[in-house]
């Protein structure tokens, strides 16, 4: 099913040069000035700044909002790091499919971190919970995000829980040998076991070394009501860092679709 969708998206890209509802594919892409790792480490630092210089990075889209676990943003990775572009509209998988090569022109963009992930957009009003708001208009979106015509999905980085680091937040990772140990979707006080757990909410997994990594799934995700496998699995997704069920911070994997969890 994913393969058929992928082929359909490629055909959409081929025919969208003049489509009124999609950005034009650019044949003459802007020159790249920095890697995303350099953007994180040397240009942004602790975050909360507006970029005033002509900083241009590039990479491939790794997120997918077709199953509604992502909404209003795309994640772009270049192999050195990742950045989340705050766009604010839905059906982004039809405009920026997984694997699409894009160039990001970041001059005048506001950048800061959320859940460990570097976000790009406009500065949000002070009353907003998030510090980075969506790009203000379609024209601004098309100025910042320049689409290439090449689609080639990036392979997730295979890694163990103990190897995770904050600099990897935003990257597409794959951790194997995980087993469910806790879920906010079941009430153990009522005798509900993990065999009844579904994806909606918080889930905690451990590997054979006892190291933990969490998964958070939006209630709106298409697969939120599906049962979580209770045998060993591998999980692919975007790495984040946040508090687990309001408690201590840990690393999270944000899955894109149910197929990102596979049996071992």
Secondary structure, DSSP 8 states (H G I E B T S, - for coil): -HHHHHHHHHHHHHT-SS-TTS----SS-------HHHIIIIIITT--EE--S--EEEEEE----TTSSS-SEEEEE-SS-EEEEE---S-GGGTS-TTEEEEEE-TT-EEEEETTEEEEEEE--TTSSSSEE--SSHHHHHHHEEEEEEE-----EE--GGG--GGGTTSEEEEEEEEEEEETTS-GGGT--GGG-BSSEEEEEE-TT--EEEEEE-TTSTTTTSB---S-EEEEEEEEEEESTTSSEEEEEE-SSGGGEEE-
